């Protein structure tokens, strides 16, 4: 489940704009989702190989060039599917939570 959630979160972040890996990790941390580089880099590579992401190299004013990731049109379509699945899952879980609270009263 966590793997699918990380895919969803990465695509959500990149749908807002291109980013390099350290920015993605920082944005995830800001959202209280801790992701290590050893987890993120293989995920980014897999998403790129699946055609969901693209990347470009950009010179950095403070160090080596950075690899910026962007979401592709296929990635945007997949993001819509993930979002729809997320809505179905949250609806189901919320329904079960509400039913559980009702039966406990």
C-alpha positions as protocol buffer text, in pm:
chain_id: "A"
residue {
  index: 1
  type: UNK
  ca { x: 0 y: 0 z: 0 }
}
residue {
  index: 2
  type: UNK
  ca { x: 283 y: 240 z: 87 }
}
residue {
  index: 3
  type: UNK
  ca { x: 442 y: 186 z: -255 }
}
residue {
  index: 4
  type: UNK
  ca { x: 122 y: 289 z: -430 }
}
residue {
  index: 5
  type: UNK
  ca { x: 84 y: 587 z: -200 }
}
residue {
  index: 6
  type: UNK
  ca { x: 436 y: 705 z: -277 }
}
residue {
  index: 7
  type: UNK
  ca { x: 366 y: 683 z: -651 }
}
residue {
  index: 8
  type: UNK
  ca { x: 49 y: 885 z: -601 }
}
residue {
  index: 9
  type: UNK
  ca { x: 226 y: 1147 z: -388 }
}
residue {
  index: 10
  type: UNK
  ca { x: 519 y: 1187 z: -630 }
}
residue {
  index: 11
  type: UNK
  ca { x: 283 y: 1230 z: -925 }
}
residue {
  index: 12
  type: UNK
  ca { x: 72 y: 1479 z: -728 }
}
residue {
  index: 13
  type: UNK
  ca { x: 381 y: 1686 z: -647 }
}
residue {
  index: 14
  type: UNK
  ca { x: 514 y: 1679 z: -1003 }
}
residue {
  index: 15
  type: UNK
  ca { x: 172 y: 1768 z: -1140 }
}
residue {
  index: 16
  type: UNK
  ca { x: 223 y: 2105 z: -967 }
}
residue {
  index: 17
  type: UNK
  ca { x: 565 y: 2158 z: -1128 }
}
residue {
  index: 18
  type: UNK
  ca { x: 899 y: 2003 z: -1214 }
}
residue {
  index: 19
  type: UNK
  ca { x: 1129 y: 1915 z: -926 }
}
residue {
  index: 20
  type: UNK
  ca { x: 1455 y: 1739 z: -851 }
}
residue {
  index: 21
  type: UNK
  ca { x: 1480 y: 1453 z: -604 }
}
residue {
  index: 22
  type: UNK
  ca { x: 1587 y: 1660 z: -302 }
}
residue {
  index: 23
  type: UNK
  ca { x: 1292 y: 1895 z: -356 }
}
residue {
  index: 24
  type: UNK
  ca { x: 1054 y: 1599 z: -373 }
}
residue {
  index: 25
  type: UNK
  ca { x: 1195 y: 1459 z: -48 }
}
residue {
  index: 26
  type: UNK
  ca { x: 1164 y: 1802 z: 118 }
}
residue {
  index: 27
  type: UNK
  ca { x: 804 y: 1847 z: 3 }
}
residue {
  index: 28
  type: UNK
  ca { x: 716 y: 1499 z: 128 }
}
residue {
  index: 29
  type: UNK
  ca { x: 881 y: 1580 z: 461 }
}
residue {
  index: 30
  type: UNK
  ca { x: 675 y: 1902 z: 482 }
}
residue {
  index: 31
  type: UNK
  ca { x: 366 y: 1682 z: 439 }
}
residue {
  index: 32
  type: UNK
  ca { x: 489 y: 1455 z: 725 }
}
residue {
  index: 33
  type: UNK
  ca { x: 573 y: 1169 z: 489 }
}
residue {
  index: 34
  type: UNK
  ca { x: 934 y: 1063 z: 539 }
}
residue {
  index: 35
  type: UNK
  ca { x: 1094 y: 916 z: 227 }
}
residue {
  index: 36
  type: UNK
  ca { x: 1458 y: 817 z: 200 }
}
residue {
  index: 37
  type: UNK
  ca { x: 1667 y: 865 z: -113 }
}
residue {
  index: 38
  type: UNK
  ca { x: 1712 y: 488 z: -134 }
}
residue {
  index: 39
  type: UNK
  ca { x: 1336 y: 457 z: -173 }
}
residue {
  index: 40
  type: UNK
  ca { x: 1274 y: 758 z: -395 }
}
residue {
  index: 41
  type: UNK
  ca { x: 1539 y: 710 z: -665 }
}
residue {
  index: 42
  type: UNK
  ca { x: 1429 y: 357 z: -766 }
}
residue {
  index: 43
  type: UNK
  ca { x: 1067 y: 479 z: -770 }
}
residue {
  index: 44
  type: UNK
  ca { x: 1155 y: 775 z: -994 }
}
residue {
  index: 45
  type: UNK
  ca { x: 1347 y: 544 z: -1228 }
}
residue {
  index: 46
  type: UNK
  ca { x: 1056 y: 300 z: -1248 }
}
residue {
  index: 47
  type: UNK
  ca { x: 805 y: 580 z: -1313 }
}
residue {
  index: 48
  type: UNK
  ca { x: 1034 y: 715 z: -1587 }
}
residue {
  index: 49
  type: UNK
  ca { x: 1075 y: 370 z: -1741 }
}
residue {
  index: 50
  type: UNK
  ca { x: 695 y: 328 z: -1736 }
}
residue {
  index: 51
  type: UNK
  ca { x: 659 y: 653 z: -1930 }
}
residue {
  index: 52
  type: UNK
  ca { x: 491 y: 838 z: -1644 }
}
residue {
  index: 53
  type: UNK
  ca { x: 783 y: 1077 z: -1585 }
}
residue {
  index: 54
  type: UNK
  ca { x: 1047 y: 1246 z: -1795 }
}
residue {
  index: 55
  type: UNK
  ca { x: 1359 y: 1426 z: -1683 }
}
residue {
  index: 56
  type: UNK
  ca { x: 1603 y: 1690 z: -1797 }
}
residue {
  index: 57
  type: UNK
  ca { x: 1939 y: 1805 z: -1667 }
}
residue {
  index: 58
  type: UNK
  ca { x: 1978 y: 2165 z: -1551 }
}
residue {
  index: 59
  type: UNK
  ca { x: 2288 y: 2347 z: -1439 }
}
residue {
  index: 60
  type: UNK
  ca { x: 2285 y: 2442 z: -1073 }
}
residue {
  index: 61
  type: UNK
  ca { x: 2431 y: 2770 z: -948 }
}
residue {
  index: 62
  type: UNK
  ca { x: 2552 y: 2591 z: -634 }
}
residue {
  index: 63
  type: UNK
  ca { x: 2693 y: 2256 z: -738 }
}
residue {
  index: 64
  type: UNK
  ca { x: 2660 y: 1986 z: -1001 }
}
residue {
  index: 65
  type: UNK
  ca { x: 2377 y: 1977 z: -1257 }
}
residue {
  index: 66
  type: UNK
  ca { x: 2039 y: 1861 z: -1125 }
}
residue {
  index: 67
  type: UNK
  ca { x: 1801 y: 1610 z: -1278 }
}
residue {
  index: 68
  type: UNK
  ca { x: 1455 y: 1769 z: -1287 }
}
residue {
  index: 69
  type: UNK
  ca { x: 1160 y: 1533 z: -1316 }
}
residue {
  index: 70
  type: UNK
  ca { x: 832 y: 1621 z: -1486 }
}
residue {
  index: 71
  type: UNK
  ca { x: 506 y: 1436 z: -1530 }
}
residue {
  index: 72
  type: UNK
  ca { x: 419 y: 1318 z: -1881 }
}
residue {
  index: 73
  type: UNK
  ca { x: 74 y: 1313 z: -2042 }
}
residue {
  index: 74
  type: UNK
  ca { x: 61 y: 938 z: -1966 }
}
residue {
  index: 75
  type: UNK
  ca { x: 154 y: 1022 z: -1607 }
}
residue {
  index: 76
  type: UNK
  ca { x: -130 y: 1276 z: -1588 }
}
residue {
  index: 77
  type: UNK
  ca { x: -378 y: 1013 z: -1712 }
}
residue {
  index: 78
  type: UNK
  ca { x: -247 y: 764 z: -1457 }
}
residue {
  index: 79
  type: UNK
  ca { x: -273 y: 1031 z: -1186 }
}
residue {
  index: 80
  type: UNK
  ca { x: -643 y: 1073 z: -1265 }
}
residue {
  index: 81
  type: UNK
  ca { x: -689 y: 695 z: -1226 }
}
residue {
  index: 82
  type: UNK
  ca { x: -502 y: 698 z: -894 }
}
residue {
  index: 83
  type: UNK
  ca { x: -710 y: 992 z: -772 }
}
residue {
  index: 84
  type: UNK
  ca { x: -1034 y: 812 z: -860 }
}
residue {
  index: 85
  type: UNK
  ca { x: -913 y: 497 z: -682 }
}
residue {
  index: 86
  type: UNK
  ca { x: -814 y: 707 z: -378 }
}
residue {
  index: 87
  type: UNK
  ca { x: -1161 y: 860 z: -363 }
}
residue {
  index: 88
  type: UNK
  ca { x: -1324 y: 516 z: -377 }
}
residue {
  index: 89
  type: UNK
  ca { x: -1096 y: 383 z: -103 }
}
residue {
  index: 90
  type: UNK
  ca { x: -1150 y: 682 z: 128 }
}
residue {
  index: 91
  type: UNK
  ca { x: -1526 y: 664 z: 73 }
}
residue {
  index: 92
  type: UNK
  ca { x: -1526 y: 295 z: 168 }
}
residue {
  index: 93
  type: UNK
  ca { x: -1302 y: 341 z: 473 }
}
residue {
  index: 94
  type: UNK
  ca { x: -1501 y: 643 z: 595 }
}
residue {
  index: 95
  type: UNK
  ca { x: -1822 y: 442 z: 554 }
}
residue {
  index: 96
  type: UNK
  ca { x: -1677 y: 160 z: 764 }
}
residue {
  index: 97
  type: UNK
  ca { x: -1552 y: 405 z: 1028 }
}
residue {
  index: 98
  type: UNK
  ca { x: -1890 y: 573 z: 1050 }
}
residue {
  index: 99
  type: UNK
  ca { x: -2072 y: 239 z: 1073 }
}
residue {
  index: 100
  type: UNK
  ca { x: -1834 y: 126 z: 1347 }
}
residue {
  index: 101
  type: UNK
  ca { x: -1894 y: 446 z: 1548 }
}
residue {
  index: 102
  type: UNK
  ca { x: -2271 y: 408 z: 1509 }
}
residue {
  index: 103
  type: UNK
  ca { x: -2271 y: 48 z: 1636 }
}
residue {
  index: 104
  type: UNK
  ca { x: -2053 y: 138 z: 1937 }
}
residue {
  index: 105
  type: UNK
  ca { x: -2300 y: 397 z: 2063 }
}
